[in-house]
Amino acid sequence: MLDARRCNARDDITGALVCRHDIYLQLLEGPADKVQATYERILRDDRHIDMTKLMTEPVTERLFADWAMLHDPAKSVVWSEADISEGVLDRATPAEVKSVFEKLAVKVRDGALSE
């Protein structure tokens, strides 16, 4: 995680990482070429398997502008372990995925979540 934060700061990438034993969601924000390069680096990393890109879209305002990579131990995820095991991520729309990160950003802004 520290290496990712260092690289992200260098490349002007911000975002959030949500992880629990059954879910691993990451949002990357920044210049499109740098985000793509970061994604490709993650794909090549053998610690990550069966990755699926759930959404890609340009944004005008970052959700996590102050975070090289916010770490959330999945306490804020709206999906239960049962939901995950039943394949909710396979059915999630881009809007639903984005909503997870928007809710997380509100918690950060309200001070309900910090590193």
Rosetta constraint file for C-alpha pairs under 8 A:
AtomPair CA 1 CA 5 HARMONIC 6.22 0.50
AtomPair CA 2 CA 6 HARMONIC 6.21 0.50
AtomPair CA 3 CA 7 HARMONIC 6.18 0.50
AtomPair CA 4 CA 8 HARMONIC 5.89 0.50
AtomPair CA 4 CA 69 HARMONIC 7.52 0.50
AtomPair CA 5 CA 9 HARMONIC 6.02 0.50
AtomPair CA 5 CA 68 HARMONIC 5.07 0.50
AtomPair CA 5 CA 69 HARMONIC 5.70 0.50
AtomPair CA 6 CA 10 HARMONIC 6.27 0.50
AtomPair CA 6 CA 68 HARMONIC 7.58 0.50
AtomPair CA 7 CA 11 HARMONIC 6.17 0.50
AtomPair CA 8 CA 12 HARMONIC 5.85 0.50
AtomPair CA 8 CA 13 HARMONIC 4.54 0.50
AtomPair CA 8 CA 14 HARMONIC 6.47 0.50
AtomPair CA 8 CA 68 HARMONIC 5.59 0.50
AtomPair CA 8 CA 69 HARMONIC 7.48 0.50
AtomPair CA 9 CA 13 HARMONIC 6.04 0.50
AtomPair CA 9 CA 14 HARMONIC 7.41 0.50
AtomPair CA 9 CA 68 HARMONIC 5.51 0.50
AtomPair CA 11 CA 34 HARMONIC 6.30 0.50
AtomPair CA 12 CA 30 HARMONIC 6.00 0.50
AtomPair CA 12 CA 31 HARMONIC 7.30 0.50
AtomPair CA 12 CA 34 HARMONIC 7.81 0.50
AtomPair CA 12 CA 68 HARMONIC 7.95 0.50
AtomPair CA 13 CA 28 HARMONIC 6.54 0.50
AtomPair CA 13 CA 29 HARMONIC 5.48 0.50
AtomPair CA 13 CA 30 HARMONIC 4.75 0.50
AtomPair CA 13 CA 31 HARMONIC 7.36 0.50
AtomPair CA 13 CA 34 HARMONIC 7.23 0.50
AtomPair CA 13 CA 35 HARMONIC 6.78 0.50
AtomPair CA 13 CA 68 HARMONIC 6.30 0.50
AtomPair CA 14 CA 28 HARMONIC 5.96 0.50
AtomPair CA 14 CA 29 HARMONIC 5.07 0.50
AtomPair CA 14 CA 30 HARMONIC 6.38 0.50
AtomPair CA 14 CA 62 HARMONIC 7.83 0.50
AtomPair CA 14 CA 64 HARMONIC 5.98 0.50
AtomPair CA 14 CA 65 HARMONIC 5.83 0.50
AtomPair CA 14 CA 66 HARMONIC 7.19 0.50
AtomPair CA 14 CA 67 HARMONIC 5.45 0.50
AtomPair CA 14 CA 68 HARMONIC 4.49 0.50
AtomPair CA 14 CA 69 HARMONIC 5.77 0.50
AtomPair CA 15 CA 26 HARMONIC 7.33 0.50
AtomPair CA 15 CA 27 HARMONIC 5.11 0.50
AtomPair CA 15 CA 28 HARMONIC 4.69 0.50
AtomPair CA 15 CA 29 HARMONIC 5.54 0.50
AtomPair CA 15 CA 63 HARMONIC 7.33 0.50
AtomPair CA 15 CA 64 HARMONIC 5.23 0.50
AtomPair CA 15 CA 65 HARMONIC 7.33 0.50
AtomPair CA 15 CA 67 HARMONIC 6.23 0.50
AtomPair CA 15 CA 68 HARMONIC 6.31 0.50
AtomPair CA 15 CA 69 HARMONIC 5.01 0.50
AtomPair CA 15 CA 70 HARMONIC 6.28 0.50
AtomPair CA 16 CA 26 HARMONIC 5.71 0.50
AtomPair CA 16 CA 27 HARMONIC 5.25 0.50
AtomPair CA 16 CA 28 HARMONIC 6.99 0.50
AtomPair CA 16 CA 64 HARMONIC 6.93 0.50
AtomPair CA 16 CA 67 HARMONIC 7.50 0.50
AtomPair CA 16 CA 69 HARMONIC 5.02 0.50
AtomPair CA 16 CA 70 HARMONIC 4.39 0.50
AtomPair CA 16 CA 71 HARMONIC 6.00 0.50
AtomPair CA 16 CA 72 HARMONIC 7.36 0.50
AtomPair CA 16 CA 101 HARMONIC 7.63 0.50
AtomPair CA 17 CA 24 HARMONIC 7.25 0.50
AtomPair CA 17 CA 25 HARMONIC 5.83 0.50
AtomPair CA 17 CA 26 HARMONIC 4.42 0.50
AtomPair CA 17 CA 27 HARMONIC 6.50 0.50
AtomPair CA 17 CA 69 HARMONIC 6.55 0.50
AtomPair CA 17 CA 70 HARMONIC 5.94 0.50
AtomPair CA 17 CA 71 HARMONIC 4.98 0.50
AtomPair CA 17 CA 72 HARMONIC 6.05 0.50
AtomPair CA 18 CA 23 HARMONIC 7.47 0.50
AtomPair CA 18 CA 24 HARMONIC 5.64 0.50
AtomPair CA 18 CA 25 HARMONIC 5.01 0.50
AtomPair CA 18 CA 26 HARMONIC 6.17 0.50
AtomPair CA 18 CA 71 HARMONIC 6.21 0.50
AtomPair CA 18 CA 72 HARMONIC 4.81 0.50
AtomPair CA 18 CA 73 HARMONIC 5.83 0.50
AtomPair CA 18 CA 74 HARMONIC 5.15 0.50
AtomPair CA 18 CA 77 HARMONIC 7.70 0.50
AtomPair CA 19 CA 23 HARMONIC 5.47 0.50
AtomPair CA 19 CA 24 HARMONIC 4.36 0.50
AtomPair CA 19 CA 25 HARMONIC 6.38 0.50
AtomPair CA 19 CA 71 HARMONIC 7.84 0.50
AtomPair CA 19 CA 72 HARMONIC 6.54 0.50
AtomPair CA 19 CA 73 HARMONIC 5.16 0.50
AtomPair CA 19 CA 74 HARMONIC 5.18 0.50
AtomPair CA 20 CA 24 HARMONIC 6.43 0.50
AtomPair CA 20 CA 73 HARMONIC 5.88 0.50
AtomPair CA 20 CA 74 HARMONIC 5.44 0.50
AtomPair CA 22 CA 81 HARMONIC 6.82 0.50
AtomPair CA 22 CA 84 HARMONIC 6.98 0.50
AtomPair CA 22 CA 85 HARMONIC 7.80 0.50
AtomPair CA 23 CA 74 HARMONIC 7.86 0.50
AtomPair CA 23 CA 84 HARMONIC 7.23 0.50
AtomPair CA 27 CA 101 HARMONIC 7.54 0.50
AtomPair CA 28 CA 35 HARMONIC 6.32 0.50
AtomPair CA 29 CA 35 HARMONIC 6.58 0.50
AtomPair CA 29 CA 62 HARMONIC 6.48 0.50
AtomPair CA 29 CA 64 HARMONIC 7.87 0.50
AtomPair CA 30 CA 34 HARMONIC 6.81 0.50
AtomPair CA 30 CA 35 HARMONIC 6.01 0.50
AtomPair CA 30 CA 62 HARMONIC 7.86 0.50
AtomPair CA 31 CA 35 HARMONIC 6.10 0.50
AtomPair CA 32 CA 36 HARMONIC 6.08 0.50
AtomPair CA 32 CA 58 HARMONIC 7.96 0.50
AtomPair CA 33 CA 37 HARMONIC 6.14 0.50
AtomPair CA 34 CA 38 HARMONIC 6.07 0.50
AtomPair CA 35 CA 39 HARMONIC 6.11 0.50
AtomPair CA 36 CA 40 HARMONIC 6.15 0.50
AtomPair CA 37 CA 41 HARMONIC 6.17 0.50
AtomPair CA 38 CA 42 HARMONIC 6.24 0.50
AtomPair CA 39 CA 43 HARMONIC 6.23 0.50
AtomPair CA 40 CA 44 HARMONIC 6.36 0.50
AtomPair CA 41 CA 45 HARMONIC 6.41 0.50
AtomPair CA 42 CA 48 HARMONIC 7.10 0.50
AtomPair CA 43 CA 48 HARMONIC 6.79 0.50
AtomPair CA 43 CA 49 HARMONIC 7.91 0.50
AtomPair CA 43 CA 51 HARMONIC 7.30 0.50
AtomPair CA 44 CA 48 HARMONIC 8.00 0.50
AtomPair CA 54 CA 93 HARMONIC 8.00 0.50
AtomPair CA 54 CA 94 HARMONIC 6.45 0.50
AtomPair CA 54 CA 97 HARMONIC 7.47 0.50
AtomPair CA 55 CA 94 HARMONIC 5.48 0.50
AtomPair CA 55 CA 97 HARMONIC 7.86 0.50
AtomPair CA 63 CA 101 HARMONIC 7.68 0.50
AtomPair CA 63 CA 102 HARMONIC 6.87 0.50
AtomPair CA 63 CA 105 HARMONIC 5.92 0.50
AtomPair CA 64 CA 70 HARMONIC 7.58 0.50
AtomPair CA 64 CA 105 HARMONIC 6.59 0.50
AtomPair CA 70 CA 115 HARMONIC 7.13 0.50
AtomPair CA 71 CA 115 HARMONIC 6.85 0.50
AtomPair CA 72 CA 76 HARMONIC 7.42 0.50
AtomPair CA 72 CA 113 HARMONIC 7.94 0.50
AtomPair CA 76 CA 103 HARMONIC 7.95 0.50
AtomPair CA 76 CA 104 HARMONIC 6.52 0.50
AtomPair CA 77 CA 100 HARMONIC 6.40 0.50
AtomPair CA 78 CA 100 HARMONIC 6.97 0.50
AtomPair CA 79 CA 83 HARMONIC 5.67 0.50
AtomPair CA 79 CA 84 HARMONIC 6.62 0.50
AtomPair CA 79 CA 88 HARMONIC 7.78 0.50
AtomPair CA 80 CA 84 HARMONIC 6.39 0.50
AtomPair CA 81 CA 85 HARMONIC 6.20 0.50
AtomPair CA 82 CA 86 HARMONIC 6.10 0.50
AtomPair CA 83 CA 87 HARMONIC 6.47 0.50
AtomPair CA 83 CA 88 HARMONIC 5.50 0.50
AtomPair CA 84 CA 88 HARMONIC 5.34 0.50
AtomPair CA 84 CA 89 HARMONIC 6.62 0.50
AtomPair CA 87 CA 91 HARMONIC 6.82 0.50
AtomPair CA 88 CA 92 HARMONIC 5.91 0.50
AtomPair CA 92 CA 96 HARMONIC 5.88 0.50
AtomPair CA 92 CA 97 HARMONIC 6.49 0.50
AtomPair CA 93 CA 97 HARMONIC 6.40 0.50
AtomPair CA 94 CA 98 HARMONIC 6.06 0.50
AtomPair CA 95 CA 99 HARMONIC 6.04 0.50
AtomPair CA 96 CA 100 HARMONIC 6.61 0.50
AtomPair CA 97 CA 101 HARMONIC 7.02 0.50
AtomPair CA 98 CA 102 HARMONIC 6.18 0.50
AtomPair CA 99 CA 103 HARMONIC 6.05 0.50
AtomPair CA 100 CA 104 HARMONIC 6.28 0.50
AtomPair CA 101 CA 105 HARMONIC 6.07 0.50
AtomPair CA 102 CA 106 HARMONIC 6.38 0.50
AtomPair CA 103 CA 107 HARMONIC 6.44 0.50
AtomPair CA 104 CA 108 HARMONIC 6.32 0.50
AtomPair CA 105 CA 109 HARMONIC 6.18 0.50
AtomPair CA 106 CA 110 HARMONIC 6.04 0.50
AtomPair CA 107 CA 111 HARMONIC 6.13 0.50
AtomPair CA 107 CA 112 HARMONIC 4.97 0.50
AtomPair CA 107 CA 113 HARMONIC 5.74 0.50
AtomPair CA 108 CA 112 HARMONIC 5.85 0.50
AtomPair CA 108 CA 113 HARMONIC 4.94 0.50
AtomPair CA 108 CA 114 HARMONIC 6.42 0.50
